[in-house]
Amino acid sequence: MTAAGLLHTVPALADTFQGRLTGLEPGLVLTHVADPSLLARAIDVGVDEVVRDRVRTHVRHLVGGGAEAVLVTCSSIGEAAEAVGADVGVPVVRVDEAMAEEAVRTAAAAGGRVAVLATLWSTLGPTERLLQRMAARHEAVTVTAEVVAGAAVARGAGDLARHDALVADAVRSAVGGADVVVLAQASMAAALGDAAALDVPVLESVSTGARRFVEVVRHGLGTSSAESVDRH
């Protein structure tokens, strides 16, 4: 049995990742921490020292409780997760890392165009910067990014059907000008539907992030998310 921790800013994602991770690795014992105030502050003022301190506190709490690795499921605070991973003694994985790696690798082998979609400006920046950092190693890869208008408002009002419809429409529009489309937030994954019917790959961070986290747990990489990014 292996203990692992997850930090969420969207409480509903706890069930999503619980099912996904235990499906991949039934022996995992997971502890979840959900703190919506992290996302609220990231939206209001950005990922400042207050957010970084709270992330550090939560991660240290999970490690103190026995977690051998921690997955941070919110892309908006991904850069804070990288920073914390350097000093807690266990791997800290940002949920969008594996997705970004796959997106750049896929684009480099095709036409080189990555389109990033988000519903929040607070998420668009961190995910775009992560992709740009990786794309810099491939001269032919370019990254464009946009926010899906109205989707965050719909989700905030509890209208998940409209949120998903807006995201799905944006994906269909983006496919025409990209070789791979990236959904920047784990909460967007449910809107993806039948991605196999689209002309280009559409990547989301729930499945890619879960697979990467299980890989880290299984192999005991002993590196922070930031170090893992720098190796690729």
C-alpha positions in Angstrom: 0.0 0.0 0.0 1.3 3.4 -0.9 0.1 6.7 0.6 -0.3 9.7 -1.7 -1.8 13.2 -1.3 -3.8 15.4 -3.6 -4.4 19.2 -3.3 -7.5 20.5 -5.1 -8.9 24.0 -5.5 -12.2 22.6 -7.0 -13.6 20.1 -4.4 -15.5 18.1 -7.0 -12.3 17.0 -8.5 -11.5 14.9 -5.5 -14.0 12.2 -6.6 -12.8 12.4 -10.2 -9.2 11.8 -9.3 -10.0 9.3 -6.6 -11.7 7.1 -9.2 -9.1 7.7 -11.9 -6.0 7.0 -9.7 -7.3 4.0 -7.8 -8.4 2.6 -11.2 -4.9 2.8 -12.4 -3.2 1.7 -9.1 -5.7 0.0 -6.7 -3.1 -0.1 -3.9 -3.0 3.7 -3.5 -4.3 5.2 -0.3 -5.2 8.8 -1.1 -5.7 11.8 1.2 -7.4 14.8 -0.4 -7.2 18.4 0.6 -9.5 20.9 -1.1 -9.0 24.7 -0.7 -11.2 26.8 -3.0 -9.7 30.0 -1.5 -6.5 29.3 -3.4 -8.2 29.5 -6.8 -10.3 32.5 -5.7 -7.2 34.4 -4.7 -5.3 33.4 -7.9 -8.2 34.8 -9.9 -8.4 38.0 -7.9 -4.7 38.9 -7.5 -2.6 36.1 -9.0 -0.4 33.5 -7.5 1.2 35.7 -4.9 3.2 34.9 -1.7 -0.1 34.2 0.2 -1.0 31.5 -2.3 2.5 30.0 -2.3 2.5 29.9 1.5 -0.9 28.1 1.6 0.2 25.6 -1.0 3.3 24.9 0.9 1.4 24.5 4.1 -1.1 22.1 2.5 1.6 20.0 0.9 3.6 19.8 4.1 0.5 18.7 5.9 0.0 15.9 3.4 3.6 14.8 3.6 3.4 14.9 7.4 0.5 12.6 7.2 2.5 10.0 5.3 2.1 11.0 1.6 5.0 9.7 -0.5 4.0 12.0 -3.4 1.6 14.9 -3.9 -0.5 15.8 -7.0 -1.7 19.4 -7.3 -4.7 19.2 -9.5 -5.2 23.0 -10.2 -3.3 24.4 -13.2 -3.7 27.9 -11.9 -1.3 27.2 -9.0 1.0 24.9 -10.9 4.0 27.2 -10.6 3.5 27.3 -6.9 3.5 23.5 -6.9 6.8 23.4 -8.7 8.3 25.8 -6.2 7.1 23.7 -3.2 8.4 20.5 -4.8 11.9 21.7 -4.3 11.9 21.6 -0.5 9.4 19.0 0.8 11.4 15.8 0.2 8.8 14.0 -1.9 7.7 14.4 -5.6 5.2 17.2 -6.1 3.5 16.8 -9.5 1.6 19.6 -11.2 -1.4 18.2 -13.1 -0.7 19.8 -16.4 2.9 18.8 -16.7 2.5 15.5 -18.6 -0.2 17.1 -20.8 2.1 19.9 -21.8 4.9 17.5 -22.6 2.7 15.3 -24.8 1.3 18.4 -26.5 4.7 19.7 -27.5 5.9 16.3 -28.6 2.8 15.7 -30.7 3.0 19.2 -32.3 6.7 18.8 -33.0 5.9 15.7 -35.0 3.1 17.3 -36.9 2.6 20.9 -38.1 4.0 22.5 -34.8 0.8 24.3 -33.7 -0.5 24.0 -30.2 -3.8 25.7 -29.2 -4.5 26.2 -25.5 -8.0 26.7 -24.2 -9.0 27.8 -20.7 -12.0 29.2 -19.0 -10.1 31.3 -16.6 -7.3 33.9 -17.2 -5.6 32.7 -14.0 -5.1 29.3 -15.6 -4.3 30.4 -19.1 -1.1 32.1 -18.0 0.6 29.3 -16.1 -0.3 26.6 -18.6 0.8 28.8 -21.5 4.1 29.6 -19.8 4.7 25.9 -19.2 4.0 25.1 -22.8 6.2 28.0 -24.1 9.0 26.8 -21.9 8.8 23.3 -23.4 8.2 24.6 -26.9 11.4 26.6 -26.8 13.3 23.4 -27.3 11.6 22.9 -30.6 12.0 25.7 -33.1 8.9 24.7 -35.2 6.4 24.6 -32.2 4.2 27.7 -31.6 1.6 28.1 -28.9 -1.5 30.2 -29.0 -4.0 30.6 -26.2 -7.5 31.9 -25.5 -10.1 32.0 -22.8 -13.5 30.4 -23.6 -15.9 33.4 -23.2 -18.8 32.8 -20.8 -17.7 29.3 -19.7 -16.5 30.3 -16.2 -19.6 32.4 -15.6 -21.8 29.4 -16.6 -19.9 27.0 -14.3 -20.0 29.5 -11.4 -23.8 29.7 -11.8 -24.0 25.9 -11.7 -24.9 25.6 -15.4 -22.5 22.8 -16.2 -24.3 21.9 -19.4 -23.7 25.4 -20.8 -20.1 25.4 -19.6 -19.5 22.1 -21.4 -21.2 23.2 -24.5 -19.1 26.4 -24.7 -15.9 24.5 -24.2 -16.9 21.9 -26.8 -17.7 24.6 -29.3 -14.3 26.3 -28.6 -12.6 22.9 -29.2 -14.2 22.4 -32.5 -13.2 25.9 -33.6 -9.6 25.5 -32.4 -9.1 22.2 -34.2 -9.2 23.9 -37.6 -6.0 25.9 -36.8 -4.0 23.6 -34.6 -2.2 20.3 -34.7 -3.0 19.6 -31.0 -5.5 21.3 -28.7 -4.9 21.5 -24.9 -7.6 22.0 -22.3 -5.8 23.9 -19.5 -8.1 23.0 -16.6 -9.0 19.6 -15.2 -12.5 20.8 -14.8 -12.8 21.1 -18.6 -12.2 17.4 -19.2 -15.9 16.5 -18.9 -16.7 18.7 -21.9 -14.4 16.8 -24.2 -16.9 14.1 -25.3 -15.8 11.9 -28.2 -12.4 13.4 -28.9 -11.7 10.5 -31.3 -14.2 12.1 -33.8 -12.0 15.2 -34.1 -9.3 15.7 -36.7 -6.5 16.5 -34.2 -5.6 15.3 -30.7 -7.3 17.1 -27.8 -5.5 16.7 -24.5 -6.9 17.1 -21.0 -5.0 17.0 -17.7 -7.1 14.5 -15.8 -6.0 11.4 -17.7 -2.5 12.6 -18.5 -1.9 13.9 -15.0 -3.2 10.8 -13.3 -1.0 8.5 -15.5 2.0 10.6 -14.7 1.3 10.6 -11.0 0.9 6.9 -10.9 4.2 6.6 -12.8 5.9 8.8 -10.2 4.5 6.8 -7.4 5.4 3.4 -8.9 8.9 4.3 -9.8 9.7 6.6 -6.9 11.4 9.2 -9.1 12.3 11.3 -6.0 12.2 14.5 -8.0 10.1 17.6 -7.9 7.8 18.6 -10.8 10.1 21.4 -11.7 13.1 19.0 -12.0 11.0 16.6 -14.1 10.1 19.4 -16.5 13.7 20.4 -16.9 14.8 16.9 -17.8 12.6 16.8 -20.9 
